[in-house]
Amino acid sequence: MEISPRRSLVLCMLLAGHSNEQIAKALGMSVGGIERIKRDKNFKQCLREAVLEIHSRAVGELSAGAIAAATRLRGILENQDTSNYHVILAARLLFDVIESARRWELEARLEKVEELLKLQNGDVNQPHNSQN
């Protein structure tokens, strides 16, 4: 889905965590103009897709880092010269990494279920057009 260059800038700034006021000032627009853009159906879809892509990439990066960290922690656990205190700390960190990965997986599954339910039931947030 394509959006205009100006809307792309708004999208990027939103993704970077800027407020409506900051975006409006930077782009020479009104806050109301930013809010109108954010309400646009196509813009919302682009924003949703961008957030999902960023989330997916971040999880991938974190997963790769978690694997490296887990490997390192495992080495600490298996090293005979490591003190019991540090073995316990390493084990705790390793379990925390595993728990975080499970939580991310569960969140991803829940998001997928929510998307499927919306598709199955029709998007309840979508405004209905009534003709008078």
C-alpha positions in Angstrom: 0.0 0.0 0.0 1.5 3.4 -1.0 1.1 6.7 0.7 2.3 10.2 -0.2 5.8 11.4 0.7 4.4 13.7 3.4 2.4 10.9 4.9 5.5 8.7 4.8 7.3 11.4 6.9 4.4 11.4 9.4 4.6 7.6 9.6 8.4 7.7 10.2 8.1 10.3 12.9 5.3 8.4 14.6 7.3 5.3 14.5 10.2 7.2 16.0 8.0 8.2 19.0 7.3 11.8 18.1 4.1 13.5 19.3 1.5 15.0 17.0 2.7 18.4 18.1 6.3 17.7 17.3 5.4 16.2 13.9 3.2 19.2 13.0 5.9 21.7 13.9 8.6 19.8 12.0 6.5 19.4 8.9 4.8 22.9 9.0 1.4 21.4 9.5 -1.4 21.8 12.0 -2.0 19.2 14.8 -5.4 18.7 13.3 -3.8 17.9 10.0 -1.7 15.2 11.6 -4.8 13.8 13.4 -6.7 13.6 10.1 -3.8 11.7 8.5 -3.8 9.3 11.4 -7.5 8.6 11.0 -7.2 7.8 7.3 -7.9 4.1 6.7 -4.9 3.6 4.3 -2.6 5.4 6.6 -3.7 3.3 9.6 -3.1 0.1 7.6 0.4 1.3 6.6 1.2 2.2 10.2 -0.1 -1.2 11.4 2.1 -3.0 8.8 5.1 -0.9 9.7 4.7 -1.6 13.5 4.4 -5.3 12.8 7.5 -5.3 10.6 9.5 -3.4 13.2 8.2 -5.7 15.9 9.2 -8.8 13.8 12.7 -7.4 13.1 13.2 -6.5 16.8 12.1 -9.9 17.9 14.5 -11.4 15.4 17.4 -9.3 16.7 16.6 -10.0 20.3 16.3 -13.7 19.5 19.7 -13.7 17.9 21.1 -11.9 20.9 19.3 -14.2 23.3 20.8 -17.2 21.6 24.3 -15.7 21.9 23.7 -14.8 25.5 22.3 -18.2 26.3 25.4 -19.9 24.8 27.6 -17.7 26.9 25.6 -18.3 30.0 25.7 -22.0 29.4 29.5 -21.8 29.2 29.5 -20.1 32.6 27.3 -22.8 34.0 29.6 -25.6 32.7 32.9 -23.9 33.7 34.2 -25.7 36.8 36.0 -22.6 38.0 32.7 -20.6 38.2 31.6 -19.9 41.8 28.2 -21.2 42.9 27.0 -17.7 43.2 27.8 -16.9 39.6 26.4 -20.2 38.4 23.1 -19.4 40.2 23.1 -15.9 38.6 23.8 -17.4 35.1 21.0 -20.0 35.5 18.6 -17.3 36.6 19.4 -15.2 33.6 19.1 -18.1 31.3 15.7 -18.9 32.7 14.6 -15.3 32.3 15.7 -15.4 28.6 13.7 -18.6 28.1 10.6 -17.0 29.8 10.9 -13.9 27.7 11.0 -15.9 24.5 7.9 -17.8 25.6 6.1 -14.6 26.4 7.0 -13.1 23.0 5.7 -16.2 21.3 2.5 -16.1 23.2 2.0 -12.4 22.4 2.6 -13.1 18.7 0.1 -15.9 18.7 -2.5 -13.7 20.5 -2.0 -10.9 17.9 -2.6 -13.5 15.1 -5.7 -14.8 16.8 -7.0 -11.2 17.2 -6.3 -10.5 13.5 -8.1 -13.7 12.4 -11.1 -12.9 14.6 -11.3 -9.4 13.1 -11.2 -10.8 9.6 -13.8 -13.5 10.5 -16.2 -11.0 12.2 -15.5 -8.0 10.1 -13.6 -5.1 11.5 -15.9 -3.7 14.2 -13.8 -0.5 14.5 -14.5 0.3 10.8 -17.1 3.1 10.5 -20.3 2.2 8.7 -21.3 4.5 5.9 -25.0 5.4 6.1 -26.8 7.1 3.3 -29.6 9.5 4.1 
